[in-house]
Amino acid sequence: MTVLPLAFLMGIVAGLRTFMAPAAVSWAAHRGAIDVAHARMAFMGWRFTPWIFTLLAATELVLDQLPSTPSRTVPPQFGARLVSGALCGATIGSGDGMAIVGALAGAVGTVAGTLGGARARAGMAAAFGSDRPAALIEDVIAIAAAICIAWACGTR
């Protein structure tokens, strides 16, 4: 039963970067690594879905560097991350008929990723004396984790 850990971990990624997780999951679904062909989450594997999420993820990486970007813990940003994590978890779980359980695991992972990521980034920013290096390190971690978790979805 690898759905729960994968959904939880992808939720953590959603907590770090809202659109990075759905970009990775939609590419995995599009490539057939996650079987969503006959599930309610089939739209995650459609032809243009990965491109849309990739564009949103790239935009988010740029906007996150701006000083005017609000904290991830304010309600609108936190809510968007929860939806993103639940969507990814549901998609990962849908191939095994566990969409609801996957969504819950993804949402729990998102809470951990959002709060833990904010704390880790604040600590790194204090250590560096600047937020930019901390943000870039967080970007790299989110990208690498999303790719590894999406790859693991295809090997289960």
C-alpha positions as CSV (number, residue, x, y, z in Angstrom):
1,M,0.0,0.0,0.0
2,T,2.3,2.7,-1.3
3,V,-0.4,5.1,-2.1
4,L,-0.5,6.8,1.3
5,P,3.3,7.5,1.6
6,L,3.5,8.8,-2.0
7,A,0.3,11.0,-1.6
8,F,1.7,12.3,1.7
9,L,5.1,13.1,0.2
10,M,3.6,14.8,-2.8
11,G,1.4,16.8,-0.4
12,I,4.6,18.0,1.3
13,V,5.8,19.2,-2.1
14,A,2.5,21.1,-2.6
15,G,3.2,22.7,0.8
16,L,6.5,23.9,-0.5
17,R,5.3,25.0,-4.0
18,T,1.6,25.0,-4.8
19,F,1.9,24.1,-8.5
20,M,5.0,22.0,-8.5
21,A,3.2,18.9,-7.2
22,P,0.3,19.0,-9.7
23,A,2.8,19.6,-12.5
24,A,4.7,16.5,-11.6
25,V,1.6,14.4,-10.9
26,S,-0.1,15.4,-14.2
27,W,3.1,14.6,-16.2
28,A,3.1,11.2,-14.5
29,A,-0.6,10.6,-15.3
30,H,-0.1,11.8,-18.9
31,R,2.8,9.4,-19.3
32,G,0.8,6.5,-17.9
33,A,2.8,6.1,-14.6
34,I,-0.4,6.8,-12.7
35,D,-3.4,5.1,-14.1
36,V,-6.2,7.6,-14.3
37,A,-7.7,6.5,-17.6
38,H,-11.0,5.4,-16.0
39,A,-11.0,7.5,-12.9
40,R,-12.5,10.8,-12.0
41,M,-9.0,12.3,-12.0
42,A,-8.6,11.4,-15.7
43,F,-8.3,15.1,-16.6
44,M,-4.9,15.1,-14.8
45,G,-3.6,13.0,-17.7
46,W,-5.1,14.9,-20.5
47,R,-2.9,16.3,-23.3
48,F,-2.7,19.9,-22.1
49,T,-3.0,19.5,-18.3
50,P,0.7,18.9,-17.7
51,W,1.6,21.9,-19.8
52,I,-0.8,24.2,-17.9
53,F,0.5,23.1,-14.5
54,T,4.1,23.4,-15.7
55,L,3.5,27.0,-16.8
56,L,1.8,27.7,-13.4
57,A,4.7,26.1,-11.5
58,A,7.3,28.1,-13.5
59,T,5.3,31.3,-12.8
60,E,5.2,30.5,-9.2
61,L,9.0,30.0,-9.0
62,V,9.4,33.5,-10.3
63,L,6.7,35.2,-8.2
64,D,8.0,33.5,-5.1
65,Q,11.2,35.6,-5.4
66,L,9.3,38.9,-5.1
67,P,9.3,40.6,-1.8
68,S,5.6,41.4,-2.1
69,T,4.6,37.8,-2.3
70,P,2.5,36.9,0.8
71,S,3.4,34.2,3.3
72,R,2.3,30.7,2.4
73,T,0.5,30.5,5.8
74,V,-2.1,33.2,5.1
75,P,-5.5,31.7,4.3
76,P,-5.7,32.1,0.5
77,Q,-2.2,30.7,0.0
78,F,-2.7,27.9,2.6
79,G,-6.0,27.0,1.1
80,A,-4.6,26.8,-2.5
81,R,-1.9,24.5,-1.2
82,L,-4.4,22.3,0.5
83,V,-6.4,22.0,-2.7
84,S,-3.3,21.2,-4.6
85,G,-2.1,18.6,-2.2
86,A,-5.5,16.9,-2.0
87,L,-5.8,16.9,-5.8
88,C,-2.4,15.3,-6.1
89,G,-3.1,12.7,-3.5
90,A,-6.5,11.9,-5.1
91,T,-4.8,11.5,-8.4
92,I,-2.1,9.2,-7.0
93,G,-4.7,7.1,-5.2
94,S,-7.2,7.0,-8.0
95,G,-5.3,4.3,-9.9
96,D,-5.9,1.9,-6.9
97,G,-9.4,3.1,-6.2
98,M,-8.2,5.1,-3.2
99,A,-8.8,8.6,-4.4
100,I,-10.4,9.8,-1.1
101,V,-7.8,8.3,1.1
102,G,-5.1,9.7,-1.2
103,A,-6.7,13.1,-1.1
104,L,-6.6,13.0,2.7
105,A,-3.0,11.9,2.8
106,G,-2.1,14.6,0.3
107,A,-3.9,17.3,2.5
108,V,-2.1,16.1,5.6
109,G,1.2,16.2,3.8
110,T,0.4,19.7,2.6
111,V,-0.1,21.0,6.1
112,A,3.3,19.5,7.1
113,G,5.0,20.9,4.0
114,T,3.5,24.3,4.4
115,L,4.2,24.8,8.1
116,G,7.5,22.9,8.0
117,G,8.7,24.6,4.8
118,A,7.9,28.1,6.2
119,R,9.9,27.3,9.4
120,A,12.8,25.8,7.5
121,R,12.9,28.7,5.0
122,A,12.8,31.3,7.8
123,G,15.7,29.5,9.5
124,M,17.7,29.4,6.4
125,A,17.0,33.0,5.6
126,A,18.1,34.0,9.0
127,A,21.3,32.0,8.6
128,F,22.1,33.4,5.2
129,G,21.0,36.9,6.2
130,S,18.8,36.9,3.0
131,D,15.7,35.2,1.9
132,R,16.8,34.6,-1.8
133,P,19.3,31.8,-1.2
134,A,16.7,30.1,1.1
135,A,14.0,30.4,-1.6
136,L,16.3,29.0,-4.2
137,I,17.3,26.0,-2.0
138,E,13.6,25.4,-1.4
139,D,12.9,25.5,-5.1
140,V,15.5,22.9,-5.8
141,I,14.2,20.6,-3.0
142,A,10.6,21.0,-4.3
143,I,11.6,20.3,-7.9
144,A,13.8,17.3,-7.0
145,A,11.3,15.8,-4.6
146,A,8.4,16.2,-7.1
147,I,10.3,14.4,-9.8
148,C,11.4,11.6,-7.5
149,I,8.0,11.0,-6.1
150,A,6.3,11.1,-9.6
151,W,8.9,8.6,-10.8
152,A,8.2,6.4,-7.7
153,C,4.5,6.4,-8.7
154,G,5.4,4.7,-11.9
155,T,7.5,2.0,-10.2
156,R,4.9,0.7,-7.7
